[in-house]
Amino acid sequence: MPFYYYSFEVVNLIAISCLLAVGSYLPYSAGNLVVCFGGLMGIGGLAASMLQSSLGVPLGLALLGGGVVAALAGMLIGLAFGKLGGFLFSVVTLAMGELIRVVVTNSSALGGALGFKDAGGLISPAWSVCLLLLVLGGFWRFEISMARRTLVIVRESELLAASLGLNVLSLRTLCLAAGSFVVGLAGGLYIHTVGILDPRLFGFEKSVEIMMYAVLGGARNFGGAVISGILLTTILEFLRVSSELRMVLYGISMVIVVVLRPEGIMGRGRLLGRVG
């Protein structure tokens, strides 16, 4: 592969990882740990690709359509299982992600085990970067809004939030739907970057990877999720030089970050450690 093609793909993948990171950060910042974003990413990618290749919808609208379909799926999951909360909700979302993977793997219309290949054409990094900047601009406005302060209350104390008249279930479902929309956008960009949507993308491994972006970034600022997405994606690319040790070294890198920054990259405390 020519170096400039590889460079374009890496830029796209970093931008996609950042979108996945901020998408998973939103429900995490409201107190929900979601483990099915791999499946929702795949749903967004499939929907965007089908809209463009089968219905002739322009790329921009197809990407938005994929985000909307993923958001609807996320909203349904939130409405159906949101009352469980905590660990049980995470387990159920994990099961839903695996269910999506199994359905896609066994559906010939969706590509089956060989993957969905009708991407409708590849894209330049300009699409990924522009969409990322638009999303980050929206998140920046959100971070300084009253809605963000409301989510802090929901995350810190459900009892306090309920006593203030806040509907915790509705707020968390809305966060999951909004995060799923961003993840669906990333899925559409992904299939237009690599040209194929492997059904393994819908499963546990990808969902955990997306979840780690939010966990390592911290729940207090979306900037941490962005840094985490850039850092982990870049580490994986550098580790391509050793395919045998790639995932081992990747795991060690994540453990180091968790040990040094248990509250997240942008959590409480100084980036270089605490004094005293």
LINJOCOR-V37896 format. One record per residue. RES is the residue in three letters. PSI is psi in whole degrees, 0 to 359 (none if undefined). NEAR is the number of other C-alpha atoms within 10 Angstrom. D_CENTER is the distance of its C-alpha to the mean C-alpha in whole Angstrom. Layout:
res=RES psi=PSI near=NEAR d_center=D_CENTER
res=RES psi=PSI near=NEAR d_center=D_CENTER
This chain:
res=MET psi=128 near=5 d_center=28
res=PRO psi=149 near=6 d_center=29
res=PHE psi=323 near=8 d_center=27
res=TYR psi=328 near=9 d_center=26
res=TYR psi=317 near=10 d_center=24
res=TYR psi=319 near=11 d_center=23
res=SER psi=317 near=12 d_center=22
res=PHE psi=317 near=15 d_center=21
res=GLU psi=320 near=18 d_center=18
res=VAL psi=317 near=17 d_center=17
res=VAL psi=315 near=18 d_center=17
res=ASN psi=314 near=25 d_center=15
res=LEU psi=323 near=23 d_center=12
res=ILE psi=316 near=21 d_center=12
res=ALA psi=319 near=27 d_center=11
res=ILE psi=317 near=27 d_center=9
res=SER psi=321 near=28 d_center=7
res=CYS psi=320 near=31 d_center=8
res=LEU psi=317 near=31 d_center=6
res=LEU psi=322 near=31 d_center=3
res=ALA psi=312 near=33 d_center=5
res=VAL psi=330 near=30 d_center=7
res=GLY psi=318 near=32 d_center=5
res=SER psi=334 near=33 d_center=5
res=TYR psi=324 near=34 d_center=8
res=LEU psi=305 near=29 d_center=10
res=PRO psi=329 near=26 d_center=10
res=TYR psi=323 near=23 d_center=11
res=SER psi=343 near=24 d_center=13
res=ALA psi=4 near=24 d_center=15
res=GLY psi=8 near=21 d_center=16
res=ASN psi=128 near=22 d_center=13
res=LEU psi=108 near=24 d_center=12
res=VAL psi=130 near=27 d_center=10
res=VAL psi=36 near=29 d_center=10
res=CYS psi=18 near=33 d_center=9
res=PHE psi=339 near=34 d_center=6
res=GLY psi=314 near=30 d_center=7
res=GLY psi=318 near=34 d_center=10
res=LEU psi=325 near=36 d_center=9
res=MET psi=315 near=30 d_center=7
res=GLY psi=320 near=32 d_center=11
res=ILE psi=316 near=29 d_center=12
res=GLY psi=318 near=34 d_center=11
res=GLY psi=316 near=33 d_center=12
res=LEU psi=314 near=27 d_center=16
res=ALA psi=315 near=22 d_center=16
res=ALA psi=316 near=34 d_center=16
res=SER psi=318 near=33 d_center=18
res=MET psi=320 near=21 d_center=21
res=LEU psi=319 near=21 d_center=21
res=GLN psi=312 near=21 d_center=22
res=SER psi=325 near=16 d_center=24
res=SER psi=325 near=11 d_center=26
res=LEU psi=354 near=10 d_center=26
res=GLY psi=23 near=12 d_center=27
res=VAL psi=136 near=16 d_center=24
res=PRO psi=152 near=12 d_center=24
res=LEU psi=312 near=21 d_center=21
res=GLY psi=314 near=14 d_center=19
res=LEU psi=326 near=13 d_center=20
res=ALA psi=319 near=24 d_center=19
res=LEU psi=318 near=26 d_center=15
res=LEU psi=320 near=19 d_center=16
res=GLY psi=319 near=25 d_center=17
res=GLY psi=320 near=31 d_center=14
res=GLY psi=320 near=31 d_center=12
res=VAL psi=317 near=22 d_center=15
res=VAL psi=316 near=23 d_center=15
res=ALA psi=322 near=32 d_center=11
res=ALA psi=319 near=27 d_center=12
res=LEU psi=319 near=17 d_center=15
res=ALA psi=317 near=20 d_center=14
res=GLY psi=321 near=28 d_center=12
res=MET psi=319 near=24 d_center=15
res=LEU psi=318 near=15 d_center=17
res=ILE psi=318 near=19 d_center=16
res=GLY psi=317 near=25 d_center=16
res=LEU psi=323 near=15 d_center=19
res=ALA psi=323 near=11 d_center=20
res=PHE psi=2 near=17 d_center=19
res=GLY psi=331 near=23 d_center=19
res=LYS psi=340 near=15 d_center=22
res=LEU psi=312 near=14 d_center=22
res=GLY psi=163 near=17 d_center=20
res=GLY psi=222 near=13 d_center=19
res=PHE psi=320 near=11 d_center=19
res=LEU psi=320 near=14 d_center=20
res=PHE psi=319 near=20 d_center=17
res=SER psi=318 near=19 d_center=15
res=VAL psi=318 near=17 d_center=17
res=VAL psi=319 near=19 d_center=17
res=THR psi=325 near=23 d_center=14
res=LEU psi=315 near=21 d_center=14
res=ALA psi=321 near=16 d_center=17
res=MET psi=321 near=19 d_center=15
res=GLY psi=317 near=24 d_center=13
res=GLU psi=324 near=21 d_center=16
res=LEU psi=317 near=16 d_center=18
res=ILE psi=317 near=19 d_center=16
res=ARG psi=315 near=26 d_center=16
res=VAL psi=317 near=17 d_center=20
res=VAL psi=314 near=14 d_center=21
res=VAL psi=317 near=25 d_center=19
res=THR psi=327 near=21 d_center=21
res=ASN psi=12 near=13 d_center=24
res=SER psi=114 near=12 d_center=24
res=SER psi=329 near=13 d_center=26
res=ALA psi=335 near=9 d_center=25
res=LEU psi=14 near=19 d_center=21
res=GLY psi=341 near=19 d_center=22
res=GLY psi=207 near=17 d_center=23
res=ALA psi=338 near=16 d_center=23
res=LEU psi=348 near=14 d_center=23
res=GLY psi=158 near=18 d_center=20
res=PHE psi=120 near=23 d_center=20
res=LYS psi=351 near=17 d_center=22
res=ASP psi=72 near=19 d_center=23
res=ALA psi=338 near=24 d_center=20
res=GLY psi=22 near=18 d_center=23
res=GLY psi=144 near=14 d_center=23
res=LEU psi=165 near=13 d_center=21
res=ILE psi=162 near=19 d_center=20
res=SER psi=163 near=15 d_center=21
res=PRO psi=341 near=20 d_center=18
res=ALA psi=321 near=12 d_center=20
res=TRP psi=311 near=14 d_center=18
res=SER psi=315 near=24 d_center=14
res=VAL psi=317 near=18 d_center=16
res=CYS psi=315 near=12 d_center=17
res=LEU psi=320 near=21 d_center=14
res=LEU psi=315 near=21 d_center=12
res=LEU psi=320 near=13 d_center=16
res=LEU psi=315 near=11 d_center=16
res=VAL psi=317 near=16 d_center=13
res=LEU psi=324 near=18 d_center=14
res=GLY psi=317 near=12 d_center=17
res=GLY psi=320 near=11 d_center=16
res=PHE psi=326 near=19 d_center=14
res=TRP psi=318 near=14 d_center=17
res=ARG psi=322 near=10 d_center=19
res=PHE psi=320 near=14 d_center=18
res=GLU psi=332 near=15 d_center=18
res=ILE psi=13 near=10 d_center=22
res=SER psi=167 near=11 d_center=22
res=MET psi=330 near=10 d_center=24
res=ALA psi=322 near=11 d_center=21
res=ARG psi=320 near=18 d_center=19
res=ARG psi=326 near=13 d_center=22
res=THR psi=318 near=15 d_center=22
res=LEU psi=329 near=22 d_center=19
res=VAL psi=318 near=17 d_center=20
res=ILE psi=317 near=19 d_center=23
res=VAL psi=319 near=23 d_center=21
res=ARG psi=318 near=20 d_center=19
res=GLU psi=325 near=13 d_center=23
res=SER psi=107 near=14 d_center=25
res=GLU psi=324 near=16 d_center=24
res=LEU psi=315 near=12 d_center=28
res=LEU psi=317 near=13 d_center=29
res=ALA psi=316 near=18 d_center=26
res=ALA psi=323 near=13 d_center=28
res=SER psi=336 near=10 d_center=31
res=LEU psi=4 near=10 d_center=30
res=GLY psi=14 near=8 d_center=30
res=LEU psi=138 near=17 d_center=26
res=ASN psi=98 near=13 d_center=25
res=VAL psi=315 near=22 d_center=22
res=LEU psi=315 near=18 d_center=21
res=SER psi=318 near=15 d_center=20
res=LEU psi=317 near=18 d_center=19
res=ARG psi=324 near=27 d_center=16
res=THR psi=320 near=24 d_center=16
res=LEU psi=319 near=19 d_center=15
res=CYS psi=319 near=26 d_center=13
res=LEU psi=319 near=32 d_center=11
res=ALA psi=317 near=27 d_center=12
res=ALA psi=317 near=23 d_center=11
res=GLY psi=322 near=29 d_center=7
res=SER psi=326 near=33 d_center=7
res=PHE psi=313 near=28 d_center=9
res=VAL psi=318 near=30 d_center=7
res=VAL psi=323 near=35 d_center=5
res=GLY psi=321 near=38 d_center=8
res=LEU psi=315 near=36 d_center=10
res=ALA psi=322 near=33 d_center=8
res=GLY psi=319 near=34 d_center=9
res=GLY psi=319 near=31 d_center=12
res=LEU psi=324 near=33 d_center=12
res=TYR psi=311 near=27 d_center=12
res=ILE psi=333 near=26 d_center=15
res=HIS psi=356 near=25 d_center=17
res=THR psi=314 near=22 d_center=16
res=VAL psi=344 near=17 d_center=17
res=GLY psi=0 near=18 d_center=19
res=ILE psi=148 near=19 d_center=18
res=LEU psi=96 near=26 d_center=16
res=ASP psi=132 near=21 d_center=17
res=PRO psi=339 near=24 d_center=16
res=ARG psi=339 near=20 d_center=15
res=LEU psi=332 near=19 d_center=12
res=PHE psi=351 near=27 d_center=12
res=GLY psi=194 near=26 d_center=13
res=PHE psi=316 near=20 d_center=13
res=GLU psi=313 near=14 d_center=13
res=LYS psi=321 near=19 d_center=9
res=SER psi=320 near=25 d_center=8
res=VAL psi=320 near=16 d_center=10
res=GLU psi=315 near=19 d_center=9
res=ILE psi=319 near=29 d_center=5
res=MET psi=322 near=25 d_center=7
res=MET psi=329 near=21 d_center=10
res=TYR psi=314 near=29 d_center=8
res=ALA psi=316 near=32 d_center=8
res=VAL psi=314 near=24 d_center=12
res=LEU psi=330 near=26 d_center=13
res=GLY psi=330 near=30 d_center=12
res=GLY psi=159 near=25 d_center=14
res=ALA psi=5 near=25 d_center=14
res=ARG psi=345 near=21 d_center=17
res=ASN psi=133 near=21 d_center=15
res=PHE psi=342 near=26 d_center=12
res=GLY psi=326 near=21 d_center=14
res=GLY psi=321 near=24 d_center=14
res=ALA psi=320 near=34 d_center=10
res=VAL psi=314 near=24 d_center=11
res=ILE psi=318 near=20 d_center=14
res=SER psi=316 near=28 d_center=12
res=GLY psi=315 near=28 d_center=9
res=ILE psi=314 near=20 d_center=13
res=LEU psi=310 near=15 d_center=15
res=LEU psi=322 near=19 d_center=13
res=THR psi=318 near=21 d_center=13
res=THR psi=319 near=15 d_center=17
res=ILE psi=316 near=15 d_center=18
res=LEU psi=320 near=14 d_center=17
res=GLU psi=319 near=11 d_center=19
res=PHE psi=328 near=11 d_center=22
res=LEU psi=2 near=17 d_center=22
res=ARG psi=340 near=12 d_center=23
res=VAL psi=341 near=10 d_center=26
res=SER psi=88 near=10 d_center=26
res=SER psi=327 near=9 d_center=25
res=GLU psi=321 near=10 d_center=27
res=LEU psi=7 near=12 d_center=25
res=ARG psi=305 near=16 d_center=22
res=MET psi=331 near=14 d_center=20
res=VAL psi=311 near=11 d_center=23
res=LEU psi=325 near=15 d_center=22
res=TYR psi=315 near=17 d_center=19
res=GLY psi=318 near=11 d_center=19
res=ILE psi=319 near=11 d_center=22
res=SER psi=317 near=13 d_center=20
res=MET psi=321 near=16 d_center=17
res=VAL psi=319 near=14 d_center=20
res=ILE psi=316 near=12 d_center=22
res=VAL psi=317 near=15 d_center=19
res=VAL psi=321 near=16 d_center=19
res=VAL psi=316 near=10 d_center=23
res=LEU psi=327 near=14 d_center=23
res=ARG psi=70 near=21 d_center=21
res=PRO psi=337 near=16 d_center=20
res=GLU psi=5 near=17 d_center=19
res=GLY psi=159 near=25 d_center=17
res=ILE psi=321 near=27 d_center=17
res=MET psi=32 near=21 d_center=18
res=GLY psi=197 near=17 d_center=19
res=ARG psi=154 near=13 d_center=23
res=GLY psi=173 near=13 d_center=26
res=ARG psi=151 near=11 d_center=26
res=LEU psi=330 near=12 d_center=24
res=LEU psi=18 near=8 d_center=27
res=GLY psi=170 near=9 d_center=28
res=ARG psi=154 near=8 d_center=30
res=VAL psi=132 near=6 d_center=34
res=GLY psi=none near=3 d_center=36
